[in-house]
């Protein structure tokens, strides 16, 4: 704005003066340059806001009825936000939407989320059942669970291992979960369902899905 003032472009003028007012070529060049700079700043600010909204969309819990926990929560808090929902009546838990890439990316590392989504689309087109025909978090179609024991071991700032123990309809289960931090938020990289059961990634690989 100082550039405009220096050339007398912002001074108060009367109506007759405004009617006869003409900028010199040098003043026109400076005005155009200033307007281009203002436009460039506005575009950068707009892109920054859009990027921020996109990151927030993937970090928001798609199943939450209240506001989601803030991004950057601990690995243990992330797992509790998943498993605590399974305590109590089975009908209160909404099944994961494999048709929703955003929901899959909230829980799983992007490459694994992509594998699961592509497998769902493949099965739907072929009128077939998906590779995983059980709940991915507890590896069961039915459950009656009273509590979970969740222990997390940090490997470094962006990787952690977790052990999740629980009893489901009289059967003791121990799951080993690999966690990775993606843009500040913890996601599941893989789940080992126990001896003889295999891993989540392994099940998709055996079913013909490729990473």
Buried (B, 14 or more C-beta within 10 A) or exposed (E): EEEBEEBEBEEEEEEEEEEEEEEEEEBEEBBEEBEEEEEEEEEEEEEEEEEEEEBEEBBBBBBEEEEBBEBEBEBBBBBBBBBEBBBEEEEEBEEBEBEEBEBBBBBBBBEBBBBBBBBBEBBEEEEEEBBBEBBBBBBBEEBBBEEBEBEBEEEEEEBBBBBBEBBBEEEEBEBBBBBBBBEEBBBBBBBBBBEEBBBBBBBBBEBEBEE
